[in-house]
Amino acid sequence: MAKRPPEDPRITDLRRYKKAREQSKRQPPPRPPAQGILGSNPRAGLILAIVAVVAFALWGLPFILKLL
């Protein structure tokens, strides 16, 4: 005699499945997380600061040294 497959309540309880499906249709889709002006990279501020320091070193320091 063949064994019965184990009952899976997720499949056999059709009423609960339909009810959960209807409730998921009623809920609005989840909103994406808010991103700041620099994007989602947590190190973006540090990278921007390093770029600003390098840009100042390449442009501003020679100008200041010429004045001295």
ZIURNOR-V76019 format. One record per backbone hydrogen bond with DSSP energy under -1.0 kcal/mol. CO is the residue of the C=O (numbers start at 1). NH is the residue of the N-H. If there is no record, write none. Layout:
# ZIURNOR-V76019
co: <CO	CO>
nh: <NH	NH>
This chain:
# ZIURNOR-V76019
co: <8	8	9	12	13	14	15	16	17	18	19	20	21	22	23	36	41	43	44	45	46	47	48	49	50	51	52	53	54	55	56	56	60	61	62	63	64>
nh: <11	12	13	14	17	18	19	20	21	22	23	24	25	26	27	39	44	47	48	49	50	51	52	53	54	55	56	57	58	59	60	61	64	65	66	67	68>
